[in-house]
Amino acid sequence: MAFEGSSELERLAVIIGRSLAFLCMQSTPVKSGSMLEKAQFLSGLGLNYEDAAQMLGSTEASLKELARQAAKKGKGGRGKRRK
């Protein structure tokens, strides 16, 4: 969320874009979803995890860890089974 070296119009465009992304999220069923679902929705709208985390009151590292755990959980059962 660095604004250094940006013009006033660029800063306003970023703020408006984030606001619109948040409003879009609030008007969908995702608003009652998990933190990861919200972050993935905002990411789909073009926000990075850092910006999504700030909007959701979390940290980028926390969201990445949630995504890692979800991916790991989805891979369960794909290994070789012992007899």
Backbone torsions as a table, in degrees:
resi	resn	phi	psi	omega
1	MET	NA	45.5	-178.4
2	ALA	-87.9	129.4	178.5
3	PHE	-109.7	5.0	-177.9
4	GLU	-63.9	132.6	177.5
5	GLY	78.4	6.6	179.9
6	SER	-96.4	149.6	176.3
7	SER	-79.2	166.3	-179.9
8	GLU	-60.0	-39.7	179.7
9	LEU	-66.7	-38.0	177.7
10	GLU	-64.5	-42.0	178.5
11	ARG	-63.1	-43.4	178.6
12	LEU	-63.9	-40.1	179.2
13	ALA	-63.5	-39.5	178.9
14	VAL	-65.9	-44.9	-179.9
15	ILE	-63.5	-43.5	179.1
16	ILE	-65.2	-41.3	178.7
17	GLY	-61.8	-43.8	178.3
18	ARG	-65.7	-39.5	178.8
19	SER	-63.6	-43.0	178.6
20	LEU	-65.4	-38.3	177.5
21	ALA	-62.5	-42.1	179.1
22	PHE	-65.2	-42.5	178.7
23	LEU	-64.8	-37.9	176.2
24	CYS	-62.0	-42.3	-180.0
25	MET	-64.2	-38.3	-178.6
26	GLN	-69.5	-18.8	-178.4
27	SER	-99.6	14.1	178.7
28	THR	-123.9	166.1	176.8
29	PRO	-64.8	-12.1	-179.8
30	VAL	-64.2	-24.6	-176.6
31	LYS	-59.6	-25.1	178.3
32	SER	-100.6	9.7	-179.9
33	GLY	-83.5	-174.2	180.0
34	SER	-74.6	168.5	178.5
35	MET	-60.0	-39.9	-180.0
36	LEU	-66.1	-41.7	178.5
37	GLU	-61.6	-41.2	178.3
38	LYS	-64.4	-43.6	-179.9
39	ALA	-63.9	-40.7	178.6
40	GLN	-67.3	-36.4	176.6
41	PHE	-63.2	-48.6	179.7
42	LEU	-64.4	-35.4	176.7
43	SER	-64.7	-37.6	177.3
44	GLY	-65.1	-24.9	177.1
45	LEU	-85.4	-1.8	175.1
46	GLY	110.0	-1.1	178.1
47	LEU	-84.4	146.9	174.9
48	ASN	-84.6	169.9	-176.9
49	TYR	-62.9	-30.8	179.8
50	GLU	-63.3	-48.0	179.9
51	ASP	-68.5	-40.6	178.7
52	ALA	-62.4	-40.5	-180.0
53	ALA	-62.6	-43.1	179.0
54	GLN	-63.5	-38.5	179.0
55	MET	-67.7	-31.8	-176.6
56	LEU	-95.1	-0.7	179.2
57	GLY	74.5	37.3	-178.2
58	SER	-133.4	-167.1	176.5
59	THR	-120.2	158.7	178.6
60	GLU	-61.8	-41.5	-179.7
61	ALA	-62.7	-38.0	179.1
62	SER	-65.1	-43.5	179.4
63	LEU	-65.8	-39.5	178.2
64	LYS	-65.9	-36.3	177.7
65	GLU	-67.8	-40.5	176.0
66	LEU	-61.3	-41.2	178.4
67	ALA	-65.9	-38.9	178.6
68	ARG	-64.7	-43.4	179.6
69	GLN	-65.4	-39.1	178.9
70	ALA	-65.8	-39.5	179.0
71	ALA	-67.6	-38.8	179.9
72	LYS	-66.9	-39.9	179.7
73	LYS	-65.2	-35.2	-179.8
74	GLY	-71.0	-20.1	-178.7
75	LYS	-88.2	-5.7	-176.2
76	GLY	-57.2	140.6	176.9
77	GLY	86.3	7.1	-178.5
78	ARG	-99.3	1.1	-178.8
79	GLY	-86.8	177.6	178.1
80	LYS	-74.7	140.2	178.6
81	ARG	-94.7	142.3	177.1
82	ARG	-86.9	146.6	178.2
83	LYS	-98.9	NA	NA
